[in-house]
Amino acid sequence: MLAELAREAMLCLRHFSVSVRGDRPDHLLLTGAHAAEPGLAELVQSTCRLPVQLDDESACMSDLREGLSKAMAGAAGTLESWAAAAGLSLRGVTASRGSGRRAA
């Protein structure tokens, strides 16, 4: 099952590369309840040939949780349900590392 998930991620990256002009992402960010599944990050990294980070390593989802709880006072739903929206909202934002590449 993990191998199938990693393969699907690779297919998404291929689709992205032929559908979107611009640089290829420079890393992948795994988020959600199963992101820390043993072996998943390593398998996705080797299959997609991109570095993989877990959301809690960069604290971006923790920051999102804090902001949502302040703004929506209990009506925000689960943090995992906001992961895709948060990622899409960052599309086009240049990475501060200077590479000009984005995370997928």
PyMOL commands that place a pseudoatom at each C-alpha (Angstrom):
pseudoatom trace, name=CA, resn=MET, resi=1, chain=A, elem=C, hetatm=0, pos=[0.000, 0.000, 0.000]
pseudoatom trace, name=CA, resn=LEU, resi=2, chain=A, elem=C, hetatm=0, pos=[2.823, 2.452, 0.813]
pseudoatom trace, name=CA, resn=ALA, resi=3, chain=A, elem=C, hetatm=0, pos=[4.518, 1.676, -2.507]
pseudoatom trace, name=CA, resn=GLU, resi=4, chain=A, elem=C, hetatm=0, pos=[1.270, 2.429, -4.322]
pseudoatom trace, name=CA, resn=LEU, resi=5, chain=A, elem=C, hetatm=0, pos=[0.950, 5.744, -2.503]
pseudoatom trace, name=CA, resn=ALA, resi=6, chain=A, elem=C, hetatm=0, pos=[4.537, 6.673, -3.395]
pseudoatom trace, name=CA, resn=ARG, resi=7, chain=A, elem=C, hetatm=0, pos=[3.878, 5.762, -7.031]
pseudoatom trace, name=CA, resn=GLU, resi=8, chain=A, elem=C, hetatm=0, pos=[0.768, 7.965, -7.079]
pseudoatom trace, name=CA, resn=ALA, resi=9, chain=A, elem=C, hetatm=0, pos=[2.809, 10.866, -5.702]
pseudoatom trace, name=CA, resn=MET, resi=10, chain=A, elem=C, hetatm=0, pos=[5.341, 10.351, -8.497]
pseudoatom trace, name=CA, resn=LEU, resi=11, chain=A, elem=C, hetatm=0, pos=[2.567, 10.329, -11.102]
pseudoatom trace, name=CA, resn=CYS, resi=12, chain=A, elem=C, hetatm=0, pos=[1.213, 13.597, -9.674]
pseudoatom trace, name=CA, resn=LEU, resi=13, chain=A, elem=C, hetatm=0, pos=[4.663, 15.155, -9.990]
pseudoatom trace, name=CA, resn=ARG, resi=14, chain=A, elem=C, hetatm=0, pos=[4.909, 13.981, -13.606]
pseudoatom trace, name=CA, resn=HIS, resi=15, chain=A, elem=C, hetatm=0, pos=[1.507, 15.473, -14.359]
pseudoatom trace, name=CA, resn=PHE, resi=16, chain=A, elem=C, hetatm=0, pos=[2.577, 18.713, -12.695]
pseudoatom trace, name=CA, resn=SER, resi=17, chain=A, elem=C, hetatm=0, pos=[5.767, 18.879, -14.766]
pseudoatom trace, name=CA, resn=VAL, resi=18, chain=A, elem=C, hetatm=0, pos=[3.894, 18.633, -18.084]
pseudoatom trace, name=CA, resn=SER, resi=19, chain=A, elem=C, hetatm=0, pos=[0.930, 20.790, -17.028]
pseudoatom trace, name=CA, resn=VAL, resi=20, chain=A, elem=C, hetatm=0, pos=[2.540, 23.713, -15.230]
pseudoatom trace, name=CA, resn=ARG, resi=21, chain=A, elem=C, hetatm=0, pos=[5.255, 25.988, -16.491]
pseudoatom trace, name=CA, resn=GLY, resi=22, chain=A, elem=C, hetatm=0, pos=[7.974, 26.806, -14.035]
pseudoatom trace, name=CA, resn=ASP, resi=23, chain=A, elem=C, hetatm=0, pos=[10.383, 25.066, -11.768]
pseudoatom trace, name=CA, resn=ARG, resi=24, chain=A, elem=C, hetatm=0, pos=[9.907, 21.608, -10.361]
pseudoatom trace, name=CA, resn=PRO, resi=25, chain=A, elem=C, hetatm=0, pos=[9.255, 21.507, -6.590]
pseudoatom trace, name=CA, resn=ASP, resi=26, chain=A, elem=C, hetatm=0, pos=[12.415, 21.114, -4.533]
pseudoatom trace, name=CA, resn=HIS, resi=27, chain=A, elem=C, hetatm=0, pos=[10.821, 19.000, -1.770]
pseudoatom trace, name=CA, resn=LEU, resi=28, chain=A, elem=C, hetatm=0, pos=[7.604, 17.317, -0.707]
pseudoatom trace, name=CA, resn=LEU, resi=29, chain=A, elem=C, hetatm=0, pos=[5.748, 17.993, 2.518]
pseudoatom trace, name=CA, resn=LEU, resi=30, chain=A, elem=C, hetatm=0, pos=[3.822, 15.096, 4.040]
pseudoatom trace, name=CA, resn=THR, resi=31, chain=A, elem=C, hetatm=0, pos=[0.970, 16.092, 6.299]
pseudoatom trace, name=CA, resn=GLY, resi=32, chain=A, elem=C, hetatm=0, pos=[-2.059, 14.544, 7.911]
pseudoatom trace, name=CA, resn=ALA, resi=33, chain=A, elem=C, hetatm=0, pos=[-2.741, 11.767, 10.338]
pseudoatom trace, name=CA, resn=HIS, resi=34, chain=A, elem=C, hetatm=0, pos=[-0.725, 9.147, 8.444]
pseudoatom trace, name=CA, resn=ALA, resi=35, chain=A, elem=C, hetatm=0, pos=[2.234, 11.272, 7.345]
pseudoatom trace, name=CA, resn=ALA, resi=36, chain=A, elem=C, hetatm=0, pos=[4.436, 9.678, 10.017]
pseudoatom trace, name=CA, resn=GLU, resi=37, chain=A, elem=C, hetatm=0, pos=[3.629, 6.117, 8.892]
pseudoatom trace, name=CA, resn=PRO, resi=38, chain=A, elem=C, hetatm=0, pos=[6.896, 4.177, 9.333]
pseudoatom trace, name=CA, resn=GLY, resi=39, chain=A, elem=C, hetatm=0, pos=[8.780, 4.006, 6.045]
pseudoatom trace, name=CA, resn=LEU, resi=40, chain=A, elem=C, hetatm=0, pos=[6.447, 6.306, 4.101]
pseudoatom trace, name=CA, resn=ALA, resi=41, chain=A, elem=C, hetatm=0, pos=[8.708, 9.364, 3.916]
pseudoatom trace, name=CA, resn=GLU, resi=42, chain=A, elem=C, hetatm=0, pos=[11.700, 7.281, 2.855]
pseudoatom trace, name=CA, resn=LEU, resi=43, chain=A, elem=C, hetatm=0, pos=[9.704, 5.434, 0.194]
pseudoatom trace, name=CA, resn=VAL, resi=44, chain=A, elem=C, hetatm=0, pos=[8.198, 8.624, -1.230]
pseudoatom trace, name=CA, resn=GLN, resi=45, chain=A, elem=C, hetatm=0, pos=[11.633, 10.257, -1.231]
pseudoatom trace, name=CA, resn=SER, resi=46, chain=A, elem=C, hetatm=0, pos=[13.270, 7.389, -3.138]
pseudoatom trace, name=CA, resn=THR, resi=47, chain=A, elem=C, hetatm=0, pos=[10.369, 6.996, -5.576]
pseudoatom trace, name=CA, resn=CYS, resi=48, chain=A, elem=C, hetatm=0, pos=[9.953, 10.705, -6.340]
pseudoatom trace, name=CA, resn=ARG, resi=49, chain=A, elem=C, hetatm=0, pos=[13.652, 11.580, -6.048]
pseudoatom trace, name=CA, resn=LEU, resi=50, chain=A, elem=C, hetatm=0, pos=[12.890, 14.607, -3.901]
pseudoatom trace, name=CA, resn=PRO, resi=51, chain=A, elem=C, hetatm=0, pos=[13.603, 15.318, -0.249]
pseudoatom trace, name=CA, resn=VAL, resi=52, chain=A, elem=C, hetatm=0, pos=[10.597, 14.755, 2.011]
pseudoatom trace, name=CA, resn=GLN, resi=53, chain=A, elem=C, hetatm=0, pos=[9.706, 16.670, 5.186]
pseudoatom trace, name=CA, resn=LEU, resi=54, chain=A, elem=C, hetatm=0, pos=[6.972, 15.977, 7.696]
pseudoatom trace, name=CA, resn=ASP, resi=55, chain=A, elem=C, hetatm=0, pos=[4.723, 18.924, 8.505]
pseudoatom trace, name=CA, resn=ASP, resi=56, chain=A, elem=C, hetatm=0, pos=[5.786, 19.029, 12.133]
pseudoatom trace, name=CA, resn=GLU, resi=57, chain=A, elem=C, hetatm=0, pos=[9.471, 19.371, 11.160]
pseudoatom trace, name=CA, resn=SER, resi=58, chain=A, elem=C, hetatm=0, pos=[8.838, 22.799, 9.662]
pseudoatom trace, name=CA, resn=ALA, resi=59, chain=A, elem=C, hetatm=0, pos=[6.051, 23.729, 12.142]
pseudoatom trace, name=CA, resn=CYS, resi=60, chain=A, elem=C, hetatm=0, pos=[3.945, 25.174, 9.320]
pseudoatom trace, name=CA, resn=MET, resi=61, chain=A, elem=C, hetatm=0, pos=[0.851, 23.179, 10.257]
pseudoatom trace, name=CA, resn=SER, resi=62, chain=A, elem=C, hetatm=0, pos=[1.269, 24.017, 13.938]
pseudoatom trace, name=CA, resn=ASP, resi=63, chain=A, elem=C, hetatm=0, pos=[1.312, 27.696, 12.999]
pseudoatom trace, name=CA, resn=LEU, resi=64, chain=A, elem=C, hetatm=0, pos=[-1.798, 27.153, 10.873]
pseudoatom trace, name=CA, resn=ARG, resi=65, chain=A, elem=C, hetatm=0, pos=[-3.587, 25.436, 13.766]
pseudoatom trace, name=CA, resn=GLU, resi=66, chain=A, elem=C, hetatm=0, pos=[-2.866, 28.366, 16.059]
pseudoatom trace, name=CA, resn=GLY, resi=67, chain=A, elem=C, hetatm=0, pos=[-4.065, 30.924, 13.513]
pseudoatom trace, name=CA, resn=LEU, resi=68, chain=A, elem=C, hetatm=0, pos=[-7.235, 29.010, 12.700]
pseudoatom trace, name=CA, resn=SER, resi=69, chain=A, elem=C, hetatm=0, pos=[-8.139, 28.524, 16.356]
pseudoatom trace, name=CA, resn=LYS, resi=70, chain=A, elem=C, hetatm=0, pos=[-7.829, 32.261, 16.948]
pseudoatom trace, name=CA, resn=ALA, resi=71, chain=A, elem=C, hetatm=0, pos=[-9.768, 33.243, 13.837]
pseudoatom trace, name=CA, resn=MET, resi=72, chain=A, elem=C, hetatm=0, pos=[-12.515, 30.617, 13.882]
pseudoatom trace, name=CA, resn=ALA, resi=73, chain=A, elem=C, hetatm=0, pos=[-12.891, 29.651, 17.556]
pseudoatom trace, name=CA, resn=GLY, resi=74, chain=A, elem=C, hetatm=0, pos=[-13.674, 25.942, 17.246]
pseudoatom trace, name=CA, resn=ALA, resi=75, chain=A, elem=C, hetatm=0, pos=[-15.442, 26.073, 13.885]
pseudoatom trace, name=CA, resn=ALA, resi=76, chain=A, elem=C, hetatm=0, pos=[-12.343, 25.463, 11.775]
pseudoatom trace, name=CA, resn=GLY, resi=77, chain=A, elem=C, hetatm=0, pos=[-12.627, 21.671, 11.547]
pseudoatom trace, name=CA, resn=THR, resi=78, chain=A, elem=C, hetatm=0, pos=[-9.609, 19.389, 11.609]
pseudoatom trace, name=CA, resn=LEU, resi=79, chain=A, elem=C, hetatm=0, pos=[-6.175, 20.664, 10.766]
pseudoatom trace, name=CA, resn=GLU, resi=80, chain=A, elem=C, hetatm=0, pos=[-5.722, 17.930, 8.164]
pseudoatom trace, name=CA, resn=SER, resi=81, chain=A, elem=C, hetatm=0, pos=[-8.721, 19.261, 6.253]
pseudoatom trace, name=CA, resn=TRP, resi=82, chain=A, elem=C, hetatm=0, pos=[-6.864, 22.546, 5.765]
pseudoatom trace, name=CA, resn=ALA, resi=83, chain=A, elem=C, hetatm=0, pos=[-3.583, 21.062, 4.485]
pseudoatom trace, name=CA, resn=ALA, resi=84, chain=A, elem=C, hetatm=0, pos=[-4.493, 21.182, 0.781]
pseudoatom trace, name=CA, resn=ALA, resi=85, chain=A, elem=C, hetatm=0, pos=[-5.912, 24.696, 1.038]
pseudoatom trace, name=CA, resn=ALA, resi=86, chain=A, elem=C, hetatm=0, pos=[-2.794, 25.883, 2.847]
pseudoatom trace, name=CA, resn=GLY, resi=87, chain=A, elem=C, hetatm=0, pos=[-0.535, 24.354, 0.205]
pseudoatom trace, name=CA, resn=LEU, resi=88, chain=A, elem=C, hetatm=0, pos=[-2.522, 25.799, -2.685]
pseudoatom trace, name=CA, resn=SER, resi=89, chain=A, elem=C, hetatm=0, pos=[-2.523, 29.228, -1.081]
pseudoatom trace, name=CA, resn=LEU, resi=90, chain=A, elem=C, hetatm=0, pos=[1.275, 29.183, -1.221]
pseudoatom trace, name=CA, resn=ARG, resi=91, chain=A, elem=C, hetatm=0, pos=[1.429, 28.343, -4.913]
pseudoatom trace, name=CA, resn=GLY, resi=92, chain=A, elem=C, hetatm=0, pos=[3.529, 30.905, -6.672]
pseudoatom trace, name=CA, resn=VAL, resi=93, chain=A, elem=C, hetatm=0, pos=[5.261, 32.070, -3.516]
pseudoatom trace, name=CA, resn=THR, resi=94, chain=A, elem=C, hetatm=0, pos=[9.016, 31.979, -4.021]
pseudoatom trace, name=CA, resn=ALA, resi=95, chain=A, elem=C, hetatm=0, pos=[10.919, 29.962, -1.478]
pseudoatom trace, name=CA, resn=SER, resi=96, chain=A, elem=C, hetatm=0, pos=[13.073, 32.023, 0.838]
pseudoatom trace, name=CA, resn=ARG, resi=97, chain=A, elem=C, hetatm=0, pos=[16.010, 29.739, 0.152]
pseudoatom trace, name=CA, resn=GLY, resi=98, chain=A, elem=C, hetatm=0, pos=[16.662, 31.637, -3.075]
pseudoatom trace, name=CA, resn=SER, resi=99, chain=A, elem=C, hetatm=0, pos=[16.230, 28.668, -5.388]
pseudoatom trace, name=CA, resn=GLY, resi=100, chain=A, elem=C, hetatm=0, pos=[12.921, 29.933, -6.741]
pseudoatom trace, name=CA, resn=ARG, resi=101, chain=A, elem=C, hetatm=0, pos=[11.522, 26.417, -6.385]
pseudoatom trace, name=CA, resn=ARG, resi=102, chain=A, elem=C, hetatm=0, pos=[8.442, 25.464, -4.436]
pseudoatom trace, name=CA, resn=ALA, resi=103, chain=A, elem=C, hetatm=0, pos=[7.383, 22.567, -2.297]
pseudoatom trace, name=CA, resn=ALA, resi=104, chain=A, elem=C, hetatm=0, pos=[4.755, 20.276, -3.695]
for i in range(1, 104): cmd.bond("trace and resi %d" % i, "trace and resi %d" % (i + 1))
show_as sticks, trace
zoom trace
